[in-house]
Amino acid sequence: MQNPFAPELLLEQRGPVRIVTLNRPEALNAANDRLHAALVAVWRHLADDPSARAVVITGAGRAFSAGGDFEHFTEVWDDLSLRRRELEGARRLLTEMVDFPLPVIAAVNGPAVGLGCNLAVCSDIVLIAESAHVADPHIAVGLTAADGGAPTWPLLMGMLRAKEYLLTSERIPAHTAVELGLANRVVADADLMGEAVALAEKIAAQPPQAVQSTKRALNMHIKRAVAGVLEYALQEEFASFDTPEHREIVTAFLARSRRRAAKAATAATAGTAETEGTAAAVAGTAS
């Protein structure tokens, strides 16, 4: 099938089911500018597919999505037009998913953090692997929890629990996510995609008008909640990119990441040199 979003998003067709795969596994599917734009646009693309009846969304590699790309955060610090475009994209992503007519099943194959968590909980059904977890750590990185947690979590888990997990940024294991209402059920890692596709096929076999109108009616509850919260929260998130706390947290994280990368590169180089030295010694002995 046609895919204008490659390589950041992969699209696969299995009969009436479409599989959307976030495809930045080397970055744990963290959303840079191109992936974020693809996630906003893919829903209308799929809605225009006359033979599509259900969608499964998942991540390549070992993560569903690690959320926002920290390197990308630094790009919006001093580029206010980019920051406005980014937060407008966040608003559009949530509203596009809520308005999307086809049922969406999230196959959460690994960590679903920040944006990744919001992608999952804005889906219609969430299957989560045993080894996976979800979290919305906006506050932990000095940002307002605007584009998913604040508008939607109180509907799913209740206000008191939403406040606890959003204000602490605590990681939520798979079984706890089900207990809280952030996921439907836990599935063995190896069985996750099979179960997600089978469920999508089961729903796709139902009368499409009835499925889509029922989803639309149910999502009216979410639309009302989002309308009252999202715009304020996004304005505050826009401002929170300028706080010294946010910039210090991101700068420190990137510095640690670069030190780890440099250490790993040094170790790899040393290992290669040792291997080459051993090979040369063996060759010399053999001669």
C-alpha positions, -999 to 999 in steps of 0.1 A, spaced: 0 0 0 11 36 -6 31 50 23 40 87 22 53 86 58 83 62 54 107 57 69 94 72 102 61 53 100 56 19 84 22 10 70 11 -26 64 -21 -40 50 -36 -72 62 -70 -76 46 -92 -48 61 -66 -42 89 -39 -15 87 -8 -18 109 10 14 117 45 10 131 66 38 146 100 32 130 128 49 149 140 19 169 175 33 174 158 61 193 132 39 210 107 55 186 110 89 203 93 115 182 114 140 162 99 166 140 93 142 110 78 114 131 55 138 149 43 152 116 37 117 103 17 108 133 -5 138 129 -11 132 92 -15 94 91 -51 93 105 -67 112 76 -46 92 52 -61 60 66 -96 74 69 -95 80 31 -87 43 25 -121 28 14 -111 -8 23 -97 -1 57 -119 -12 87 -95 -12 117 -60 -1 127 -33 -15 149 -5 8 161 27 -4 175 65 3 177 95 -11 160 121 -27 182 119 -29 219 98 3 226 63 15 217 76 51 220 99 68 244 81 101 239 97 133 228 132 134 214 154 154 239 176 167 211 145 180 195 135 198 227 166 220 224 155 230 189 123 246 202 139 266 230 149 296 208 127 289 177 92 301 188 76 294 154 88 258 156 75 256 192 41 269 181 40 244 152 51 216 175 23 223 201 -3 228 173 8 194 161 2 180 196 -33 195 196 -40 181 161 -27 147 170 -50 143 199 -81 156 180 -73 136 149 -72 104 169 -104 112 187 -122 121 154 -107 92 135 -136 70 124 -120 35 124 -113 16 156 -76 18 167 -60 -10 188 -27 -1 205 -2 -30 207 21 -16 234 52 -38 229 75 -19 252 78 14 271 51 39 262 63 72 277 50 108 273 38 110 237 39 72 234 16 68 264 -8 94 250 -9 76 216 -18 44 235 -45 58 257 -61 78 229 -66 45 210 -98 26 214 -85 -6 228 -51 -11 245 -32 -44 247 0 -42 266 29 -66 267 39 -81 301 73 -64 299 60 -30 289 52 0 311 35 34 305 43 68 320 37 105 315 69 122 327 61 157 314 65 172 349 97 152 356 113 171 326 98 204 336 69 206 312 31 209 316 13 175 310 -8 190 282 -14 168 252 -28 135 267 -24 130 305 -43 160 318 -72 159 293 -77 121 292 -64 104 323 -91 116 347 -117 100 324 -99 67 324 -86 63 360 -104 89 380 -92 123 391 -73 114 423 -53 86 406 -46 108 376 -32 135 399 -9 110 417 6 96 385 9 128 366 23 148 395 49 122 404 57 110 368 57 75 382 62 45 359 32 23 356 38 -14 350 16 -34 326 -7 -50 352 -11 -18 371 -20 0 338 -49 -25 334 -60 -20 370 -60 18 365 -79 17 332 -51 27 309 -50 -6 292 -76 -34 285 -54 -64 292 -19 -77 295 -6 -101 268 25 -122 267 52 -104 247 54 -131 220 16 -131 215 10 -93 215 8 -86 177 -11 -118 170 -37 -109 195 -39 -73 184 -44 -82 148 -69 -109 156 -89 -84 176 -87 -59 148 -99 -85 124 -128 -94 146 -139 -58 149 -133 -52 111 -158 -81 104 -186 -62 122 -210 -38 102 -188 -8 96 -214 19 100 -225 5 133 -188 3 145 -179 38 134 -210 55 147 -207 38 181 -171 49 183 -181 84 174 -208 85 201 -184 71 228 -157 96 219 -180 125 224 -173 121 261 -136 126 254 -142 155 230 -161 174 257 -133 168 282 -106 177 257 -123 210 247 -123 222 283 -87 214 291 -64 211 261 -60 248 250 -51 260 285 -27 231 290 -9 236 257 -5 274 264 11 264 297 33 238 281 45 265 256 56 286 285 72 258 304 98 253 276 113 286 288 117 276 325 152 272 338 142 239 354 132 223 321 164 235 303 186 223 332 170 188 332 173 184 294 208 197 293 219 173 321 202 144 304 218 150 271 252 154 287 249 120 304 237 104 272 268 118 253 291 106 280 276 71 279 279 71 240 315 82 242 323 56 267 306 29 247 325 40 215 358 39 234 351 4 247 341 -7 212 373 7 197 394 -10 224 376 -43 218 383 -41 181 419 -33 187 423 -62 211 406 -86 186 429 -74 158 459 -78 180 449 -114 190 443 -122 153 477 -109 144 493 -129 172 475 -161 160 486 -154 124 522 -149 135 522 -182 155 507 -200 126 535 -187 103 
